[in-house]
Amino acid sequence: HRFLVKEELDRASLQAKAIILEPVARNTAAAITVAALAAIHDDPQAILVVMPSDHAVRDEARFSDAVRRAIPQSHETAYVVEKFCEKPDANTASAYIAEGNYFWNSGIFVLNAQTFLDEVARHDPDILRAARGALAEAATDLSFLRLGREQFAASPDISVDYAIME
């Protein structure tokens, strides 16, 4: 998908600092960790906006406004989460909906990169170790950054939801 990403950035007249290529699939925890490490390299106060690519955003202006409003909150505690329940079974999900006081995880996160890395170090340091190694061994490939294969492959294959958020 690397050329599709590049085409979309060009079409939007955006210049990426880097388009980072994963040499093997390792799920979202490793990918976001690499992105956070790359971001704080240039800006220790970096904020990441992490979004899955499969969402349908019907009101782009409202969505963009919500993201802009979330960014300053990433330097503070916006909400204290009592519990994060990844993929509840049907009965539990139905009870949450009926109760009406739960938020649904869309998989979109606005977060302080350093705070995220601190949490990765606390909950799954193997992910952080692999991400650091993969970046250290990265090589430029055209206008892309290809991570070190062996180092990235050493990361646990786990979603950010299970590894960190839950």
C-alpha positions in Angstrom: 0.0 0.0 0.0 3.0 2.3 0.2 2.4 3.8 -3.2 -1.3 4.4 -2.5 -0.3 6.2 0.7 2.2 8.4 -1.2 -0.5 9.2 -3.9 -3.0 10.1 -1.3 -0.6 12.4 0.5 0.3 14.0 -2.9 -3.3 14.5 -3.8 -3.9 16.2 -0.4 -0.8 18.4 -0.9 0.7 17.0 2.2 4.4 16.3 2.8 5.1 13.3 5.1 8.0 13.4 7.4 8.3 9.6 6.7 6.3 6.8 5.3 7.4 3.9 7.4 7.2 0.4 6.0 6.6 -2.7 8.2 8.7 -5.6 6.9 6.3 -8.1 8.5 2.9 -7.9 10.1 3.0 -7.3 13.8 -0.4 -5.7 14.5 -1.1 -2.2 15.8 1.0 -2.1 19.0 4.3 -2.4 17.2 3.3 0.0 14.4 2.1 2.7 16.8 5.2 2.3 18.9 7.5 2.8 15.9 5.4 5.9 14.9 5.7 7.3 18.4 9.5 6.8 18.5 9.9 8.4 15.1 7.7 11.4 16.2 9.5 12.1 19.4 12.8 12.0 17.6 11.9 15.3 16.0 9.6 16.7 18.8 9.6 15.4 22.4 6.1 16.8 22.8 4.7 15.1 19.7 1.1 14.2 19.6 -0.1 11.2 17.5 -3.4 10.9 15.8 -3.9 7.1 15.2 -6.7 6.1 12.9 -7.6 2.8 11.2 -8.0 3.1 7.5 -11.4 1.5 7.3 -13.7 4.2 8.8 -16.3 6.0 6.8 -16.3 9.6 7.9 -19.4 11.3 6.6 -18.9 14.7 8.2 -15.2 15.5 7.6 -15.4 19.0 9.0 -16.9 17.9 12.3 -14.4 15.0 12.5 -11.5 17.4 11.9 -12.8 19.7 14.5 -13.1 16.9 17.0 -9.5 15.9 16.4 -8.2 19.5 16.7 -10.1 19.8 20.0 -8.6 16.5 21.3 -5.0 17.4 20.6 -4.5 19.9 23.5 -6.2 17.3 25.8 -3.4 14.9 25.1 -1.1 16.9 27.3 -3.6 16.5 30.2 -6.0 13.9 31.4 -9.2 14.3 29.3 -11.0 11.4 30.9 -10.1 8.8 33.5 -11.0 5.4 32.0 -12.4 3.1 34.6 -12.0 0.0 32.4 -11.2 -0.8 28.8 -13.0 -3.9 27.6 -11.8 -5.1 24.2 -14.4 -6.9 22.0 -17.0 -7.8 24.7 -19.3 -10.7 23.9 -22.7 -10.0 22.5 -24.5 -10.1 25.9 -22.0 -7.8 27.5 -22.1 -5.3 24.6 -25.9 -5.3 24.7 -25.8 -4.6 28.4 -23.4 -1.7 27.8 -25.6 -0.2 25.1 -28.8 -0.6 27.3 -27.1 1.1 30.2 -26.2 4.0 28.1 -23.1 5.3 30.0 -20.3 3.6 28.0 -18.2 5.0 25.2 -17.4 2.8 22.2 -13.8 2.4 21.1 -13.6 3.4 17.4 -9.9 2.6 17.3 -9.1 6.3 16.8 -6.6 7.6 19.4 -5.2 11.1 20.0 -2.2 10.6 22.3 1.0 12.1 23.6 3.7 10.0 22.0 6.0 10.0 25.1 3.2 9.1 27.4 2.3 6.2 25.0 5.9 5.0 25.0 6.0 5.1 28.8 2.9 2.9 28.8 4.5 0.5 26.3 7.6 0.3 28.5 5.4 -0.5 31.5 3.0 -3.0 29.9 5.1 -4.8 27.2 8.7 -3.7 27.0 9.4 -6.3 24.3 7.4 -4.2 21.8 9.4 -1.1 22.7 12.7 -3.0 22.4 11.8 -4.4 19.0 10.6 -1.0 17.7 13.8 0.7 18.8 15.9 -2.0 17.1 13.8 -1.9 13.9 14.2 1.9 13.7 17.9 1.7 14.4 18.3 -0.7 11.5 15.9 1.1 9.1 17.0 1.9 5.6 15.7 4.4 3.0 13.9 2.8 0.1 13.0 5.5 -2.5 11.0 8.0 -0.4 10.1 5.4 2.2 11.7 4.2 5.4 12.0 0.4 5.6 12.3 -1.0 9.2 14.9 -3.6 10.1 13.2 -6.9 9.4 14.7 -9.1 12.1 14.2 -6.5 14.9 10.6 -5.7 13.9 9.8 -9.4 13.6 10.9 -9.8 17.2 8.0 -7.7 18.4 5.0 -9.5 19.9 2.1 -9.7 17.4 -0.6 -8.0 19.4 -3.1 -5.1 19.0 -2.6 -1.8 20.9 -6.0 -2.5 22.5 -4.9 -5.7 24.1 -1.2 -4.7 24.8 -1.7 -1.2 26.2 -5.3 0.1 26.3 -7.0 -2.8 28.1 
